[in-house]
Amino acid sequence: MPNKVKAMNRTLRRSIFWIFVSIFAVSSPLLVLYTSGYRYNIASGQILRTGVISIATDPRSVSIFVNDELQKSKTPTVVKRLMPDTYSVRLEKDGYLSWSGEVKVFSGATSIMNTILLFLDSEPEMLFNKEAESFVPSPDGSLIAYTAIEEDWEEVWLYDLKSEEHKMIAQRLTSDIVTEIKWSTNSEFLSVYNYEIGLSIFAKSGTEINLDIEQTETVDSTFWHPSDGNTIFLASETGLEEINLSSKSSKIIKNTDENSISLDASILNFFDDGSFTELMQLIDGEPTLLALLPRSNYTIAERDGSYMLLTDDNERLILLDIHAEIPILLETKASIYDWTESKNLLVYSDGYEVNVYDPGPHTNQFITRQGDRIESLLWHSSATSILFQLETKIVAHEHYNAGDSRKNFTLVSGVDEIKTAWVASDGQMLYYYAFQNGSYGLYKLELIKPFISL
């Protein structure tokens, strides 16, 4: 009897051993597959490798909903072990406009959503209620220069955004000629020029600078040096006159005319040869042909390093890289545009169709087509969103593919007429001048919290 029990126990142990071996043999590959991200798909009846979604936002710590299910982690994070499919994603944070969209997840791949910008859910605040003609913010964002008409007088004012104080710095009889207001690159000086009245320069404090320099009466335009905030140029038929505010000295630059433009170390000139418009660069008086352009009258609209934007009277827009072997990067028809220095991207439109051109890979990306006319385009400093100013509203539109479709957010609405708008250089504030509730006023809208960077 004991021998039979021993034999039975030995048999039982062997059976249990081989059962565990069999379970291990079956479960080990399944465990390896599971830890490698493989799952059984009931719908297809197949074992498929899962995918993940990588999500990063500005601001951080945003709640994530995938197919309406709240995830444990907040941004930035990776949502793992998702079967290949299309998922709805919603991003929410108190005080911000929510974001929602659809994202495709592929087997063994990462779907990246790392440029999501959430705008604050804020209300516009009126800065002042006054009729004005033009607004020019200083490059450092501390002051706004604007002109206003009072009876027969044109007034030039400075508005301090911090103290919210107005200061009138000039008063002149009105003229049929538009007054040009331009800030120096260092925000220290403001030039006020009218062809009939002449040039005046003011310090940012509002004090007029006594140049004690005889100005030519044939000045066609003025512009500041692109990097030296103490130097301004007067363009006339006799050439460029360079005025240095530090030394209060001036000089005429040789081989220049009213079409000449100063760069950091050279001069650009446009010459009409009868068939083309030649863009010439003068270095120490020696001319070099940069580009042959279609015959027209051009204005340099933007300068950023080697990149240059030209416009003409026929709504032609040309982007140049003056250091490239083939300098003309883009030639198109566009009535409105904006250039972002932070990412070197150009957004442009004929008023309805919007495109973004990237000179790096030389790609042109269609963004959207609007039913209502777009009055102006504004890059947000993050370069992730473009603001469309329409007649009665301002809409932020994503320019990247964060999901299957680009999202748009209405930032300003219910306005009778928006005359002009701009975004602060740090992206924190949107400013717009509009007719609302029976009067004109300048408004601000907080877009993001300060000190946020993407």
Secondary structure by P-SEA (a helix, b strand, c coil): caaaaaaaaaaaaaaaaaaaaaaaaaaaaaaaaaaaccccccccccbbbbbbbbbbccccbbbbbccccccccccccccccccbbbbbbbbbbccbbbbbbbbbbcccccccccbbbbbbbbbbbbccccccccccccccccbbbbccccccbbbbbbbcccccbbbbccccccccbbbbbbbcccccbbbbbbccbbbbbbccccccccccbbbbccccccccccccccbbbbbccccbbbbbccccbbbbbccccccccccccbbbbbbbcccbbbbbbbcccbbbbcccccbbbbbbccccccbbbbbccccbbbbbccccccccccccccccccccccccccccccccbbbbbbcccbbbbbccccccccccccccccccbbbbbcccbbbbbbccccccbbbbbbccccccccccccccccccbbbbbbbcccbbbbbbbbcccccccc
